[in-house]
Amino acid sequence: MPGDIDNIVKPILDALGGHIYLDDRQVQRVVVQKFEPEGIFPFAAPTPTLEAALRGTKPVLYVRLSDDPFEELS
C-alpha cells in the first residue's frame, strides 16, 4: 500500500466516525503499523474472516477497536 502511514490512517478514522464513534475527538489512542506483503504478522487466534483475508489478495486492512486505554500491545 503506497503512501505515508499517517495519510492512510486519516481516511479510515473519518470513515469510522458516525458509525463506531460520534466524532473522532473521542479517539484517545491510535496505534498503527504497516507491514510489507511478504512479512506475515502472527495473530494468536485470528477469526476465520481475518485468516481468509490474510491468505487472500494484498493489501489487507486490519482494524481493531478497544475501549481499554491501558491494554497491552502484543
PDB file of N, CA, C and O in Angstrom, chain B, residues numbered from 101:
ATOM      1  N   MET B 101       0.853  -1.169   0.000  1.00  0.00           N
ATOM      2  CA  MET B 101       0.000   0.000   0.000  1.00  0.00           C
ATOM      3  C   MET B 101       0.900   1.233   0.000  1.00  0.00           C
ATOM      4  O   MET B 101       1.574   1.503   0.994  1.00  0.00           O
ATOM      5  N   PRO B 102       0.919   1.962  -1.068  1.00  0.00           N
ATOM      6  CA  PRO B 102       1.792   3.129  -1.144  1.00  0.00           C
ATOM      7  C   PRO B 102       1.259   4.276  -0.288  1.00  0.00           C
ATOM      8  O   PRO B 102       0.070   4.340   0.023  1.00  0.00           O
ATOM      9  N   GLY B 103       2.150   5.162   0.078  1.00  0.00           N
ATOM     10  CA  GLY B 103       1.739   6.352   0.810  1.00  0.00           C
ATOM     11  C   GLY B 103       2.283   6.374   2.219  1.00  0.00           C
ATOM     12  O   GLY B 103       2.660   5.351   2.792  1.00  0.00           O
ATOM     13  N   ASP B 104       2.310   7.584   2.757  1.00  0.00           N
ATOM     14  CA  ASP B 104       2.729   7.744   4.151  1.00  0.00           C
ATOM     15  C   ASP B 104       1.654   7.181   5.058  1.00  0.00           C
ATOM     16  O   ASP B 104       0.461   7.320   4.787  1.00  0.00           O
ATOM     17  N   ILE B 105       2.083   6.549   6.130  1.00  0.00           N
ATOM     18  CA  ILE B 105       1.143   5.863   7.010  1.00  0.00           C
ATOM     19  C   ILE B 105       0.122   6.816   7.627  1.00  0.00           C
ATOM     20  O   ILE B 105      -1.032   6.435   7.820  1.00  0.00           O
ATOM     21  N   ASP B 106       0.528   8.053   7.939  1.00  0.00           N
ATOM     22  CA  ASP B 106      -0.426   8.996   8.522  1.00  0.00           C
ATOM     23  C   ASP B 106      -1.514   9.389   7.520  1.00  0.00           C
ATOM     24  O   ASP B 106      -2.642   9.679   7.919  1.00  0.00           O
ATOM     25  N   ASN B 107      -1.193   9.401   6.237  1.00  0.00           N
ATOM     26  CA  ASN B 107      -2.187   9.712   5.216  1.00  0.00           C
ATOM     27  C   ASN B 107      -3.130   8.551   4.957  1.00  0.00           C
ATOM     28  O   ASN B 107      -4.217   8.752   4.417  1.00  0.00           O
ATOM     29  N   ILE B 108      -2.746   7.364   5.325  1.00  0.00           N
ATOM     30  CA  ILE B 108      -3.603   6.186   5.193  1.00  0.00           C
ATOM     31  C   ILE B 108      -4.586   6.116   6.354  1.00  0.00           C
ATOM     32  O   ILE B 108      -5.734   5.706   6.176  1.00  0.00           O
ATOM     33  N   VAL B 109      -4.140   6.515   7.544  1.00  0.00           N
ATOM     34  CA  VAL B 109      -4.959   6.395   8.756  1.00  0.00           C
ATOM     35  C   VAL B 109      -6.107   7.406   8.784  1.00  0.00           C
ATOM     36  O   VAL B 109      -7.217   7.055   9.185  1.00  0.00           O
ATOM     37  N   LYS B 110      -5.870   8.631   8.373  1.00  0.00           N
ATOM     38  CA  LYS B 110      -6.884   9.695   8.472  1.00  0.00           C
ATOM     39  C   LYS B 110      -8.198   9.329   7.782  1.00  0.00           C
ATOM     40  O   LYS B 110      -9.249   9.489   8.402  1.00  0.00           O
ATOM     41  N   PRO B 111      -8.201   8.846   6.536  1.00  0.00           N
ATOM     42  CA  PRO B 111      -9.481   8.483   5.906  1.00  0.00           C
ATOM     43  C   PRO B 111     -10.195   7.329   6.626  1.00  0.00           C
ATOM     44  O   PRO B 111     -11.424   7.262   6.633  1.00  0.00           O
ATOM     45  N   ILE B 112      -9.427   6.437   7.222  1.00  0.00           N
ATOM     46  CA  ILE B 112     -10.033   5.325   7.960  1.00  0.00           C
ATOM     47  C   ILE B 112     -10.743   5.846   9.195  1.00  0.00           C
ATOM     48  O   ILE B 112     -11.881   5.464   9.469  1.00  0.00           O
ATOM     49  N   LEU B 113     -10.068   6.729   9.951  1.00  0.00           N
ATOM     50  CA  LEU B 113     -10.694   7.324  11.135  1.00  0.00           C
ATOM     51  C   LEU B 113     -11.943   8.119  10.746  1.00  0.00           C
ATOM     52  O   LEU B 113     -12.960   8.055  11.436  1.00  0.00           O
ATOM     53  N   ASP B 114     -11.866   8.858   9.653  1.00  0.00           N
ATOM     54  CA  ASP B 114     -13.018   9.630   9.190  1.00  0.00           C
ATOM     55  C   ASP B 114     -14.182   8.710   8.818  1.00  0.00           C
ATOM     56  O   ASP B 114     -15.337   9.027   9.102  1.00  0.00           O
ATOM     57  N   ALA B 115     -13.887   7.583   8.189  1.00  0.00           N
ATOM     58  CA  ALA B 115     -14.933   6.647   7.776  1.00  0.00           C
ATOM     59  C   ALA B 115     -15.616   5.988   8.975  1.00  0.00           C
ATOM     60  O   ALA B 115     -16.805   5.674   8.910  1.00  0.00           O
ATOM     61  N   LEU B 116     -14.885   5.778  10.058  1.00  0.00           N
ATOM     62  CA  LEU B 116     -15.468   5.163  11.246  1.00  0.00           C
ATOM     63  C   LEU B 116     -16.375   6.131  12.008  1.00  0.00           C
ATOM     64  O   LEU B 116     -17.263   5.708  12.748  1.00  0.00           O
ATOM     65  N   GLY B 117     -16.142   7.440  11.820  1.00  0.00           N
ATOM     66  CA  GLY B 117     -16.950   8.451  12.500  1.00  0.00           C
ATOM     67  C   GLY B 117     -18.411   8.349  12.097  1.00  0.00           C
ATOM     68  O   GLY B 117     -18.741   8.192  10.922  1.00  0.00           O
ATOM     69  N   GLY B 118     -19.279   8.442  13.098  1.00  0.00           N
ATOM     70  CA  GLY B 118     -20.709   8.322  12.850  1.00  0.00           C
ATOM     71  C   GLY B 118     -21.203   6.894  12.851  1.00  0.00           C
ATOM     72  O   GLY B 118     -22.408   6.651  12.914  1.00  0.00           O
ATOM     73  N   HIS B 119     -20.269   5.927  12.781  1.00  0.00           N
ATOM     74  CA  HIS B 119     -20.632   4.509  12.813  1.00  0.00           C
ATOM     75  C   HIS B 119     -20.132   3.856  14.103  1.00  0.00           C
ATOM     76  O   HIS B 119     -20.886   3.170  14.793  1.00  0.00           O
ATOM     77  N   ILE B 120     -18.866   4.075  14.415  1.00  0.00           N
ATOM     78  CA  ILE B 120     -18.259   3.472  15.590  1.00  0.00           C
ATOM     79  C   ILE B 120     -18.208   4.477  16.742  1.00  0.00           C
ATOM     80  O   ILE B 120     -18.390   4.106  17.902  1.00  0.00           O
ATOM     81  N   TYR B 121     -17.965   5.720  16.426  1.00  0.00           N
ATOM     82  CA  TYR B 121     -17.977   6.799  17.413  1.00  0.00           C
ATOM     83  C   TYR B 121     -18.642   8.004  16.759  1.00  0.00           C
ATOM     84  O   TYR B 121     -18.733   8.091  15.534  1.00  0.00           O
ATOM     85  N   LEU B 122     -19.105   8.927  17.590  1.00  0.00           N
ATOM     86  CA  LEU B 122     -19.806  10.096  17.061  1.00  0.00           C
ATOM     87  C   LEU B 122     -18.864  11.083  16.392  1.00  0.00           C
ATOM     88  O   LEU B 122     -19.187  11.658  15.353  1.00  0.00           O
ATOM     89  N   ASP B 123     -17.702  11.274  16.991  1.00  0.00           N
ATOM     90  CA  ASP B 123     -16.746  12.258  16.489  1.00  0.00           C
ATOM     91  C   ASP B 123     -15.347  11.730  16.751  1.00  0.00           C
ATOM     92  O   ASP B 123     -15.107  11.105  17.784  1.00  0.00           O
ATOM     93  N   ASP B 124     -14.412  11.973  15.826  1.00  0.00           N
ATOM     94  CA  ASP B 124     -13.062  11.430  16.025  1.00  0.00           C
ATOM     95  C   ASP B 124     -12.321  12.094  17.184  1.00  0.00           C
ATOM     96  O   ASP B 124     -11.226  11.662  17.544  1.00  0.00           O
ATOM     97  N   ARG B 125     -12.907  13.143  17.771  1.00  0.00           N
ATOM     98  CA  ARG B 125     -12.326  13.696  19.005  1.00  0.00           C
ATOM     99  C   ARG B 125     -12.439  12.712  20.166  1.00  0.00           C
ATOM    100  O   ARG B 125     -11.741  12.855  21.169  1.00  0.00           O
ATOM    101  N   GLN B 126     -13.313  11.715  20.037  1.00  0.00           N
ATOM    102  CA  GLN B 126     -13.463  10.689  21.064  1.00  0.00           C
ATOM    103  C   GLN B 126     -12.295   9.695  21.055  1.00  0.00           C
ATOM    104  O   GLN B 126     -12.067   9.001  22.045  1.00  0.00           O
ATOM    105  N   VAL B 127     -11.573   9.625  19.968  1.00  0.00           N
ATOM    106  CA  VAL B 127     -10.469   8.669  19.845  1.00  0.00           C
ATOM    107  C   VAL B 127      -9.331   9.121  20.758  1.00  0.00           C
ATOM    108  O   VAL B 127      -8.835  10.241  20.638  1.00  0.00           O
ATOM    109  N   GLN B 128      -8.925   8.242  21.669  1.00  0.00           N
ATOM    110  CA  GLN B 128      -7.898   8.549  22.647  1.00  0.00           C
ATOM    111  C   GLN B 128      -6.516   8.043  22.234  1.00  0.00           C
ATOM    112  O   GLN B 128      -5.494   8.604  22.629  1.00  0.00           O
ATOM    113  N   ARG B 129      -6.500   6.996  21.448  1.00  0.00           N
ATOM    114  CA  ARG B 129      -5.224   6.357  21.117  1.00  0.00           C
ATOM    115  C   ARG B 129      -5.337   5.658  19.772  1.00  0.00           C
ATOM    116  O   ARG B 129      -6.329   4.986  19.489  1.00  0.00           O
ATOM    117  N   VAL B 130      -4.318   5.823  18.952  1.00  0.00           N
ATOM    118  CA  VAL B 130      -4.242   5.134  17.663  1.00  0.00           C
ATOM    119  C   VAL B 130      -2.854   4.511  17.582  1.00  0.00           C
ATOM    120  O   VAL B 130      -1.842   5.199  17.716  1.00  0.00           O
ATOM    121  N   VAL B 131      -2.823   3.213  17.363  1.00  0.00           N
ATOM    122  CA  VAL B 131      -1.558   2.505  17.179  1.00  0.00           C
ATOM    123  C   VAL B 131      -1.572   1.971  15.757  1.00  0.00           C
ATOM    124  O   VAL B 131      -2.487   1.246  15.366  1.00  0.00           O
ATOM    125  N   VAL B 132      -0.564   2.331  14.991  1.00  0.00           N
ATOM    126  CA  VAL B 132      -0.536   1.977  13.579  1.00  0.00           C
ATOM    127  C   VAL B 132       0.793   1.322  13.239  1.00  0.00           C
ATOM    128  O   VAL B 132       1.853   1.762  13.683  1.00  0.00           O
ATOM    129  N   GLN B 133       0.718   0.286  12.460  1.00  0.00           N
ATOM    130  CA  GLN B 133       1.931  -0.355  11.980  1.00  0.00           C
ATOM    131  C   GLN B 133       1.672  -0.845  10.567  1.00  0.00           C
ATOM    132  O   GLN B 133       0.639  -1.454  10.287  1.00  0.00           O
ATOM    133  N   LYS B 134       2.599  -0.579   9.700  1.00  0.00           N
ATOM    134  CA  LYS B 134       2.493  -1.005   8.303  1.00  0.00           C
ATOM    135  C   LYS B 134       3.400  -2.216   8.105  1.00  0.00           C
ATOM    136  O   LYS B 134       4.572  -2.195   8.481  1.00  0.00           O
ATOM    137  N   PHE B 135       2.851  -3.260   7.517  1.00  0.00           N
ATOM    138  CA  PHE B 135       3.607  -4.473   7.251  1.00  0.00           C
ATOM    139  C   PHE B 135       3.768  -4.637   5.748  1.00  0.00           C
ATOM    140  O   PHE B 135       2.836  -4.377   4.987  1.00  0.00           O
ATOM    141  N   GLU B 136       4.917  -5.056   5.334  1.00  0.00           N
ATOM    142  CA  GLU B 136       5.143  -5.335   3.920  1.00  0.00           C
ATOM    143  C   GLU B 136       4.458  -6.657   3.568  1.00  0.00           C
ATOM    144  O   GLU B 136       4.348  -7.538   4.421  1.00  0.00           O
ATOM    145  N   PRO B 137       3.995  -6.806   2.319  1.00  0.00           N
ATOM    146  CA  PRO B 137       3.242  -8.009   1.927  1.00  0.00           C
ATOM    147  C   PRO B 137       3.956  -9.327   2.211  1.00  0.00           C
ATOM    148  O   PRO B 137       3.315 -10.321   2.551  1.00  0.00           O
ATOM    149  N   GLU B 138       5.283  -9.336   2.072  1.00  0.00           N
ATOM    150  CA  GLU B 138       5.992 -10.602   2.301  1.00  0.00           C
ATOM    151  C   GLU B 138       6.172 -10.911   3.786  1.00  0.00           C
ATOM    152  O   GLU B 138       6.454 -12.055   4.143  1.00  0.00           O
ATOM    153  N   GLY B 139       6.015  -9.918   4.653  1.00  0.00           N
ATOM    154  CA  GLY B 139       6.128 -10.134   6.096  1.00  0.00           C
ATOM    155  C   GLY B 139       4.774 -10.513   6.666  1.00  0.00           C
ATOM    156  O   GLY B 139       3.794  -9.790   6.488  1.00  0.00           O
ATOM    157  N   ILE B 140       4.720 -11.626   7.336  1.00  0.00           N
ATOM    158  CA  ILE B 140       3.454 -12.095   7.893  1.00  0.00           C
ATOM    159  C   ILE B 140       3.469 -11.865   9.394  1.00  0.00           C
ATOM    160  O   ILE B 140       4.320 -12.392  10.110  1.00  0.00           O
ATOM    161  N   PHE B 141       2.520 -11.076   9.855  1.00  0.00           N
ATOM    162  CA  PHE B 141       2.375 -10.799  11.281  1.00  0.00           C
ATOM    163  C   PHE B 141       1.632 -11.969  11.918  1.00  0.00           C
ATOM    164  O   PHE B 141       0.557 -12.330  11.438  1.00  0.00           O
ATOM    165  N   PRO B 142       2.160 -12.571  12.972  1.00  0.00           N
ATOM    166  CA  PRO B 142       1.492 -13.724  13.583  1.00  0.00           C
ATOM    167  C   PRO B 142       0.349 -13.305  14.516  1.00  0.00           C
ATOM    168  O   PRO B 142       0.591 -12.682  15.550  1.00  0.00           O
ATOM    169  N   PHE B 143      -0.865 -13.635  14.164  1.00  0.00           N
ATOM    170  CA  PHE B 143      -2.020 -13.409  15.025  1.00  0.00           C
ATOM    171  C   PHE B 143      -2.213 -14.658  15.870  1.00  0.00           C
ATOM    172  O   PHE B 143      -2.168 -15.770  15.343  1.00  0.00           O
ATOM    173  N   ALA B 144      -2.426 -14.495  17.173  1.00  0.00           N
ATOM    174  CA  ALA B 144      -2.565 -15.637  18.084  1.00  0.00           C
ATOM    175  C   ALA B 144      -3.801 -16.475  17.765  1.00  0.00           C
ATOM    176  O   ALA B 144      -3.723 -17.702  17.715  1.00  0.00           O
ATOM    177  N   ALA B 145      -4.926 -15.824  17.551  1.00  0.00           N
ATOM    178  CA  ALA B 145      -6.166 -16.554  17.287  1.00  0.00           C
ATOM    179  C   ALA B 145      -7.028 -15.761  16.309  1.00  0.00           C
ATOM    180  O   ALA B 145      -8.040 -15.182  16.706  1.00  0.00           O
ATOM    181  N   PRO B 146      -6.636 -15.728  15.029  1.00  0.00           N
ATOM    182  CA  PRO B 146      -7.421 -14.949  14.067  1.00  0.00           C
ATOM    183  C   PRO B 146      -8.793 -15.565  13.821  1.00  0.00           C
ATOM    184  O   PRO B 146      -8.958 -16.784  13.854  1.00  0.00           O
ATOM    185  N   THR B 147      -9.762 -14.711  13.576  1.00  0.00           N
ATOM    186  CA  THR B 147     -11.085 -15.200  13.215  1.00  0.00           C
ATOM    187  C   THR B 147     -10.997 -15.825  11.819  1.00  0.00           C
ATOM    188  O   THR B 147     -10.053 -15.547  11.079  1.00  0.00           O
ATOM    189  N   PRO B 148     -11.957 -16.655  11.459  1.00  0.00           N
ATOM    190  CA  PRO B 148     -11.941 -17.230  10.111  1.00  0.00           C
ATOM    191  C   PRO B 148     -11.931 -16.152   9.021  1.00  0.00           C
ATOM    192  O   PRO B 148     -11.295 -16.337   7.984  1.00  0.00           O
ATOM    193  N   THR B 149     -12.617 -15.044   9.238  1.00  0.00           N
ATOM    194  CA  THR B 149     -12.654 -13.965   8.253  1.00  0.00           C
ATOM    195  C   THR B 149     -11.282 -13.329   8.093  1.00  0.00           C
ATOM    196  O   THR B 149     -10.833 -13.096   6.971  1.00  0.00           O
ATOM    197  N   LEU B 150     -10.609 -13.047   9.212  1.00  0.00           N
ATOM    198  CA  LEU B 150      -9.273 -12.457   9.151  1.00  0.00           C
ATOM    199  C   LEU B 150      -8.287 -13.434   8.530  1.00  0.00           C
ATOM    200  O   LEU B 150      -7.445 -13.039   7.724  1.00  0.00           O
ATOM    201  N   GLU B 151      -8.384 -14.688   8.895  1.00  0.00           N
ATOM    202  CA  GLU B 151      -7.486 -15.710   8.340  1.00  0.00           C
ATOM    203  C   GLU B 151      -7.626 -15.787   6.811  1.00  0.00           C
ATOM    204  O   GLU B 151      -6.627 -15.880   6.097  1.00  0.00           O
ATOM    205  N   ALA B 152      -8.851 -15.749   6.325  1.00  0.00           N
ATOM    206  CA  ALA B 152      -9.078 -15.788   4.876  1.00  0.00           C
ATOM    207  C   ALA B 152      -8.519 -14.526   4.215  1.00  0.00           C
ATOM    208  O   ALA B 152      -7.945 -14.604   3.129  1.00  0.00           O
ATOM    209  N   ALA B 153      -8.679 -13.380   4.848  1.00  0.00           N
ATOM    210  CA  ALA B 153      -8.156 -12.126   4.295  1.00  0.00           C
ATOM    211  C   ALA B 153      -6.639 -12.154   4.223  1.00  0.00           C
ATOM    212  O   ALA B 153      -6.055 -11.686   3.245  1.00  0.00           O
ATOM    213  N   LEU B 154      -5.997 -12.698   5.246  1.00  0.00           N
ATOM    214  CA  LEU B 154      -4.533 -12.764   5.269  1.00  0.00           C
ATOM    215  C   LEU B 154      -3.987 -13.690   4.186  1.00  0.00           C
ATOM    216  O   LEU B 154      -2.869 -13.496   3.708  1.00  0.00           O
ATOM    217  N   ARG B 155      -4.767 -14.689   3.800  1.00  0.00           N
ATOM    218  CA  ARG B 155      -4.349 -15.600   2.739  1.00  0.00           C
ATOM    219  C   ARG B 155      -4.698 -15.071   1.360  1.00  0.00           C
ATOM    220  O   ARG B 155      -4.197 -15.576   0.354  1.00  0.00           O
ATOM    221  N   GLY B 156      -5.560 -14.051   1.304  1.00  0.00           N
ATOM    222  CA  GLY B 156      -6.057 -13.532   0.031  1.00  0.00           C
ATOM    223  C   GLY B 156      -5.170 -12.461  -0.562  1.00  0.00           C
ATOM    224  O   GLY B 156      -3.990 -12.337  -0.231  1.00  0.00           O
ATOM    225  N   THR B 157      -5.771 -11.698  -1.439  1.00  0.00           N
ATOM    226  CA  THR B 157      -5.087 -10.625  -2.160  1.00  0.00           C
ATOM    227  C   THR B 157      -4.686  -9.508  -1.206  1.00  0.00           C
ATOM    228  O   THR B 157      -5.459  -9.114  -0.333  1.00  0.00           O
ATOM    229  N   LYS B 158      -3.477  -9.009  -1.382  1.00  0.00           N
ATOM    230  CA  LYS B 158      -2.967  -7.922  -0.562  1.00  0.00           C
ATOM    231  C   LYS B 158      -3.210  -6.601  -1.267  1.00  0.00           C
ATOM    232  O   LYS B 158      -3.300  -6.614  -2.495  1.00  0.00           O
ATOM    233  N   PRO B 159      -3.321  -5.482  -0.611  1.00  0.00           N
ATOM    234  CA  PRO B 159      -3.126  -5.288   0.819  1.00  0.00           C
ATOM    235  C   PRO B 159      -4.373  -5.646   1.626  1.00  0.00           C
ATOM    236  O   PRO B 159      -5.473  -5.756   1.086  1.00  0.00           O
ATOM    237  N   VAL B 160      -4.174  -5.822   2.921  1.00  0.00           N
ATOM    238  CA  VAL B 160      -5.241  -6.116   3.869  1.00  0.00           C
ATOM    239  C   VAL B 160      -5.242  -5.003   4.906  1.00  0.00           C
ATOM    240  O   VAL B 160      -4.185  -4.583   5.378  1.00  0.00           O
ATOM    241  N   LEU B 161      -6.412  -4.536   5.253  1.00  0.00           N
ATOM    242  CA  LEU B 161      -6.557  -3.548   6.317  1.00  0.00           C
ATOM    243  C   LEU B 161      -7.168  -4.246   7.512  1.00  0.00           C
ATOM    244  O   LEU B 161      -8.246  -4.832   7.409  1.00  0.00           O
ATOM    245  N   TYR B 162      -6.489  -4.189   8.645  1.00  0.00           N
ATOM    246  CA  TYR B 162      -6.977  -4.801   9.878  1.00  0.00           C
ATOM    247  C   TYR B 162      -7.191  -3.685  10.891  1.00  0.00           C
ATOM    248  O   TYR B 162      -6.258  -2.957  11.229  1.00  0.00           O
ATOM    249  N   VAL B 163      -8.420  -3.553  11.373  1.00  0.00           N
ATOM    250  CA  VAL B 163      -8.758  -2.535  12.362  1.00  0.00           C
ATOM    251  C   VAL B 163      -9.268  -3.245  13.593  1.00  0.00           C
ATOM    252  O   VAL B 163     -10.176  -4.073  13.516  1.00  0.00           O
ATOM    253  N   ARG B 164      -8.683  -2.920  14.725  1.00  0.00           N
ATOM    254  CA  ARG B 164      -9.108  -3.497  16.000  1.00  0.00           C
ATOM    255  C   ARG B 164      -9.491  -2.356  16.915  1.00  0.00           C
ATOM    256  O   ARG B 164      -8.721  -1.413  17.098  1.00  0.00           O
ATOM    257  N   LEU B 165     -10.676  -2.437  17.490  1.00  0.00           N
ATOM    258  CA  LEU B 165     -11.163  -1.397  18.380  1.00  0.00           C
ATOM    259  C   LEU B 165     -11.173  -1.909  19.808  1.00  0.00           C
ATOM    260  O   LEU B 165     -11.467  -3.078  20.061  1.00  0.00           O
ATOM    261  N   SER B 166     -10.851  -1.027  20.733  1.00  0.00           N
ATOM    262  CA  SER B 166     -10.854  -1.382  22.149  1.00  0.00           C
ATOM    263  C   SER B 166     -11.228  -0.155  22.963  1.00  0.00           C
ATOM    264  O   SER B 166     -10.923   0.973  22.575  1.00  0.00           O
ATOM    265  N   ASP B 167     -11.879  -0.374  24.075  1.00  0.00           N
ATOM    266  CA  ASP B 167     -12.178   0.747  24.964  1.00  0.00           C
ATOM    267  C   ASP B 167     -11.284   0.738  26.203  1.00  0.00           C
ATOM    268  O   ASP B 167     -11.556   1.450  27.170  1.00  0.00           O
ATOM    269  N   ASP B 168     -10.223  -0.064  26.179  1.00  0.00           N
ATOM    270  CA  ASP B 168      -9.268  -0.157  27.281  1.00  0.00           C
ATOM    271  C   ASP B 168      -8.005   0.628  26.937  1.00  0.00           C
ATOM    272  O   ASP B 168      -7.167   0.141  26.179  1.00  0.00           O
ATOM    273  N   PRO B 169      -7.854   1.846  27.489  1.00  0.00           N
ATOM    274  CA  PRO B 169      -6.663   2.649  27.151  1.00  0.00           C
ATOM    275  C   PRO B 169      -5.367   2.097  27.715  1.00  0.00           C
ATOM    276  O   PRO B 169      -4.290   2.547  27.324  1.00  0.00           O
ATOM    277  N   PHE B 170      -5.439   1.139  28.620  1.00  0.00           N
ATOM    278  CA  PHE B 170      -4.240   0.567  29.227  1.00  0.00           C
ATOM    279  C   PHE B 170      -3.918  -0.814  28.679  1.00  0.00           C
ATOM    280  O   PHE B 170      -3.054  -1.515  29.205  1.00  0.00           O
ATOM    281  N   GLU B 171      -4.610  -1.194  27.630  1.00  0.00           N
ATOM    282  CA  GLU B 171      -4.405  -2.502  27.012  1.00  0.00           C
ATOM    283  C   GLU B 171      -2.971  -2.652  26.525  1.00  0.00           C
ATOM    284  O   GLU B 171      -2.407  -1.733  25.932  1.00  0.00           O
ATOM    285  N   GLU B 172      -2.397  -3.803  26.777  1.00  0.00           N
ATOM    286  CA  GLU B 172      -1.042  -4.096  26.305  1.00  0.00           C
ATOM    287  C   GLU B 172      -1.095  -4.453  24.838  1.00  0.00           C
ATOM    288  O   GLU B 172      -2.040  -5.096  24.379  1.00  0.00           O
ATOM    289  N   LEU B 173      -0.094  -4.043  24.113  1.00  0.00           N
ATOM    290  CA  LEU B 173       0.008  -4.389  22.708  1.00  0.00           C
ATOM    291  C   LEU B 173       0.948  -5.562  22.567  1.00  0.00           C
ATOM    292  O   LEU B 173       2.024  -5.578  23.165  1.00  0.00           O
ATOM    293  N   SER B 174       0.550  -6.542  21.782  1.00  0.00           N
ATOM    294  CA  SER B 174       1.424  -7.701  21.569  1.00  0.00           C
ATOM    295  C   SER B 174       1.391  -8.139  20.145  1.00  0.00           C
ATOM    296  O   SER B 174       2.066  -9.102  19.779  1.00  0.00           O
TER     297      SER B 174
END
